[in-house]
Amino acid sequence: AVIFVNPTNAEQTVTVSANATDNVAVASVEFYGGSTLKGTDTAAPYTFDWSFTAADNGTNFWTARAYDAAGNVSTSSAVALTVSIDITPPTVVISNPTNGQVLLSASLAVRGTATDPGSPTSGISVVQVRLNGGSWSNATGTTSWTNTVTLSPCANTIEARSLDKAENYSEIASNF
């Protein structure tokens, strides 16, 4: 079995190939994903470029059928190709400060945690924090993170988000 683990949701391509010989000549080779004909090649080396996405997650069985000019056919044994792409968004939690907390200092160390649940998981790439709808800034750490912000002398909104290595963003966590 061959396993494709890829950290992106984008379409990926892998070349499926087959060796085929005949006492006279091979006319064509057909490539089947399960029972569905996916492509045909009439010249050696016999290949098919399979484009797959997270929609193909799981085990995919491939066979090749070789034909000669007389119509004789030979089918290969099935090969299992497993696609495992992370499609589950990560999570993020702000643990400090708590909602509604009154602070006496302008400088604040915002802290929290992030996880990348689901299976497969690609891991947390970065956690970002922003204050009052401003620009996102990268926190230090991933599963346990911190970022220092300078508060305004009024009500402030602190937001955090996490990004996994498969480019899935979490929902935004907010504290007021």
Order of alpha helices (4+ residues) and beta strands (2+ residues): beta-beta-beta-beta-beta-beta-beta-beta-beta-beta-beta-beta-beta-beta-beta
